[in-house]
C-alpha cells in the first residue's frame, strides 16, 4: 500500500551520479528550478523543458534506478495533475484558442447548455505548470536516490555557511534536513506495520465506501502521531545528553572538495540551458 507513495529513498550504487558531490547535484537542481520559472514567461517555447527532461532522464538512467520503482512514485503525481489540468484550461482567461460546445448538462431534470472556452494562455499555463511540477519532482527523486541523507545535510551546511555572518543557523538547517530525511523511511515502515496490525484485527482499508475508508485511515492518525512524538522526544533527549550545540564548524565526512567532473557540470549545464533559452 505504502509502496505507491511518491517518496524516494537512497539506493546504494557505485555510479557516476552517486560519485558526484551532493553540493553539485543540489546546485544544479536549484539552477534547473530557476530556469523553469524563467522559461515559463516565454510562451510556447519548450527548449528548456526538453533539455531538463533529457538531463533528468539520463541522470536516472545512469543512477541505475529501476523504471518500475520510478513509475510507482510517479503515477500518483500524474493522476493529481490530470485532475487539475482541465480546471486550468477552463478557468484561465485570454485570447481564445478553441471553443467546445455547447455541452449539455442535466441536473434535476433541467438541461443546462455549457460552452467551454480554451485560451492560449490556459493552454500554455497548463503545459508549463505540468512540466515544472513533473521535472522538479524527477529532479528531487534523482537527488534522493543518489545521495545519502548525511551527504545532503553536509551539502546544505556548506552552502549556507557563508550566511552565518547574517545570523542564519546553517548547522541547524543541516541537522533538520538530516533528521527529516532519516526518519521518513522509518515513519513509512511504522505506518506499514500499523496497517498490517490493524488488518490482522479485522480492519479493511481497501474496500467499502469512501466514508468507510476515510474512517479507517483516521484510526491510524492517533497512534502514528503518538509514535512520532515519542521518537522526537527520545531524539531530543539523546541530543541533549550528548551535549549538542553549535559551537564551531563541524568537519564534513562525505563532502570533500569539488572534483573536475563537478566543476565541468556546474559550468556546462547552466551554459547550455542559457543557450537553449535564448535560441529555442
N, C-alpha and C positions, 0 to 999 in steps of 0.2 A: 504493500500500500504506500509506504513512505519512499519507496524506490523511485516513484514518479515525481518527487518534489524537485523543483528547479534549484538544487543545491549541489555544488561540486566540491569534492574533497581531493586532497593531494594524492596523486598516483606516482609512486616512486619509480622512476625510469632513468636511464642514462642516455639522454638525447641532447641535441644541440639547444633545444628550447629550455630544458632543465638546467643546462650549464650556464645560461645567461644569468647575469646578476638580477636580483629582484628589483633593484632601482631602475635598471634598463627597461624591464617589462612594465613597471609602474609608470615611468615617464612616457613611454610610447603609448600606453593606454590613455593617459591624460591628454597627450597630443591628438590622438585619434578622436577622442570625445570633443575636444575643442574644434577640430576640423569639421566634425559632423554638424555642429551648431552653426558654424560659419557657412558651410555649404548649403544649409537649409534656406539661406536667403537668396540663393541663385537657382531660380525655378527651372525645373526640368533639365537639370544637369546632373547626371548620375556618375560622373567620373570618380569623385571622392568615395562614394559609397561602393562602387565596383572595386576600386583599389583596396579599400578596407576589407571587403568581403574576401578578396583573393588572399590578402595577407593573413587574415584570421583563419581561413580555411587551410592555408599552408602551415600555419602555426599549430593548429590542432592535429594536422596530419603528421607533422614532424614530432609532435609530443607523444605520439603513439596512443592517443585516446581512441577508445572503441566507439565506432559510429552508433551502435545501439545505445551505449551509455549516454552519448550526447543527445540522441533523439528523445530518450525518455525524459530528459531535463528540458527539452525544447518544446515538447508538444503542449504542455500547459500554457506556456507563454504564447505560443501560436494561436491557441484557442481563445485566449483573452484578447489578443489583437484582432482576431477575426470577428469577435463580437463587438469590438469598439469601432472598427473601420467604417461600417455602414452609417453610424451616427455622425462621424466626422464628415462623411461625404454629403449627408443630407443637411446638416446644420451650418456648414461653412458657406458664407456668402461671397459674392464676387461675380466675375464675368461667367455667363452660362456656357458650359461645355455641352451638355446634353440634357434633354427633358424626358422623363419616363412617366407615362400615364396619359390620362388619369387612371389610377388603380382603384378598383372597387374594394371598399372595406365596409363590412356589415357588422353592426353592433346592436343587439337587442331588436333585431328586425328592421333597423334603419340603415339605409345604404349611404355611405359617405365616399364620394369620389376624392381621391388624393393624387396630387401631382408632385412628383419627386424631381427636383432640380439639382443637378450635379454641376458644380462650378470648377473652373480651372484651379482656383485656389484650394478648394476642397480636395480635388484630385491630387495635387502636389503635396498638400499638407498630410494627407493620409499616407501617401507613399513614403515621404521623407520621415514622418514620425515612426512608421513601422520599421523602416531601415535603421533609424537611430536606436530604437529600443532593442531590436534584434542584434545589431552589431555590438552595442555596448554589453549586452548580456553575453554574447560569444567571447568578447574580449575579457570580461571578468571571469568567465568559465575557463578560458585558456590560462589566465593568470593563476587561478586557484588550483587547477590541475597540475601545473608545472612548478609551483613554488610552495615551499613549506611555510607554515604559519610563522615560524621563528624568523626565517629569512625575510618574509614580508614585513613583519614588525620591525626588524632591524632597518629595512629599507625606508620605512616611514620615519623612523627616528633620525636617520642620517639625512634625509631630505628636508626634514623640518628643523634640524638642529641649528641652522643659521638664524632662525626666527626666535630662538630662545632669548636673544637680546631684547626682543619686544615683549617678553613675558609669556610666550607661548610654551605650554608644557609639552615639549616634544616627546619626552620619555614616557609621560603618562599616556599620550596618544598611542605610542607603540605598544605599551602594555595592554591597553584596552583592545587594540586590534588583535594582539596575540590571544588574549583570553576569549574574545568573540569567536575567532576562527577555530580555536582549540575546542571550545565547548559546543559548537554547532553539531558535529558528528555525535558527541556524547548525548546531547539532548534528543537528537533524532533516534539514537539507539534506545534511550529510555522510553521514548514515546512508542516505539515499535514493541518493546517488551510489555508496556502497559496495555497496548491494544490486544496483544496475544493473551494477556492475563484476563482481560475483560471478555474476550471471545470464548475462552475456556470456561467462563462462568455463565455463558449464555447470551452475551451481548452480541448485537448484529449491527455492523457499521456500513454494510454494502447493499442491503435490501430494505424494502419498505418505502414509505412516503418520504418526501423531502423533510417534513417536520420531524419525523421519527429519526432520520439520520442526523439532523441538527441536534436533537436532544441527546443522541448517542455521543456525538462529538463533545457536547458541553460537559458531559460527565468526565471527560479527560482533563478539563481545564484545571480543576482544583488540585488533583494530585500532581500534575505537571508543574503548576505554579509553586506548590509546596516543595517539590524536589529541586526546582531551580533556585528557590530562595535558600534552601538548606545547603546546596552546593556553594552558592555565593557567600553565605556566612562562613562556611568552612574555609573557603579560599581566602577571605579577608583575615580570618584568624591565623591562617598559615603565613600569610604575608607579614602580618604584624609580628608574629613570633620570630620570623627571620630578620626582623629589623629593616623591612623595606622602606626605602626613602630615596629620593632623587638628590643625592649629594655630590654627584660628579658625572662624568661622561663614561658610560659603560663601553667596554671593548666589544665590538661586533664579532660574533663567532662565524657567521656564514658570509657576511657581506664584506668582501675584500675590495681592493682597487678594481676599477673597471678595466676590462681587457680590451684587446684590439677589436674583437667582434662586437662588443658592446658599443664602443665609440663609433664603429662603422655604421651600425644600425641607427644610432642616435643622430647621425648626420644624413644618411641616405634616405631613410623613411620620411622625415619632415621635408627634405628637398623634393622628393618625388611627389609627395602629397601636394605641396605648393604648386609644382609644375602642372599636375593634373587639374587642380582647381582653376588655374589661370587659362589653360588651353583646352579643356574639355567641358 
